[in-house]
């Protein structure tokens, strides 16, 4: 709703990958081994992916290196994806 914002850009903060399995690690953690927590997490994640896919402003994902799992979800559903020559999608 901010009229000053014209587009969204996301990029990895790490040098190796864009969310390479971090979401799965959280879901299989023994401290979070509850079906209710997993269901809530997945519901929230899929609602976010739907929001990204239907977002009105341009949504740009800069992907570099290994892009998999949640990183794919956060990047491929947006309106633009910019990949480098070393990007691998799984």
N, C-alpha and C positions, 0 to 999 in steps of 0.2 A: 504493500500500500504506500510505500515511500515513492513519491513522484520524482525524486532525484535519481533513483536507481534505474539504470537503463539496461543492464544485463548482469548475469551472474557468471563468475569464473571459478572453477574448482581445480585444484591440482594436488598431487601427492606432496606430503611434507617429508617423505623419506626418499633416500636415493635408490632403493632397490625395487620397490613395487608400489602399486596403488591398491591397498587393502587386499593383500594376499592371504586370505584365510583368517583374518582377525575375528570376523564375526562368527565363524565356525568354532574357533578356539573358545570364545566366550560361551557359546551355547553348549559345549561339551565339558566345560569346567565343572569340577565336582561341587564347588560352592554354589553354582547356579543350576544344579541338576534337578530342576523342578519343571514339570510339564507346563504349569501355568506361566512361569517366567519365560520359557522358550516360546510359548504361544503368543505372549504379549510382545516379546521382542520381535518375532516374525511379523506380527500384525503391524507394529509400528514401522518396521522396515518396509513392508509392502505399501503402506500408506505413503511413506516418503517417496518411494519409487513412482507411485502414481502421481504424486504432486510434481515431481521432476518432469515426468512425461507429459503433463498437461499444463506446465507453467507457461504463463503468458509472455514473460520476458525471455529473450535469448539466454540460453543456459549452455555455457561452454565448458567442456571438460578437457583438460590437458593431460593426456595419458602418456607415460613413458615407462618402459620396462615391463615387468610382469603385471598384467591387469586381470584380476580374477575375483570371483566371489562377489563380495560387497562392492569392490571397486568397479566391477562391470556394471552392477546395478546403479551405482552413483554416476557413472559416465555414459553408458550407452543409451539411457532413456532420455537424455537431454537433447536439445535441438542441434548442437554441434559437438563433434569430437575431433580433437587434434591429436594425432598419434605421431610418434617419432619413428625413426628407422629401427629402433630396438624394442618397440612395443610388441608384446606377445599377449594375446587375449586367450584366456582359458575359461 
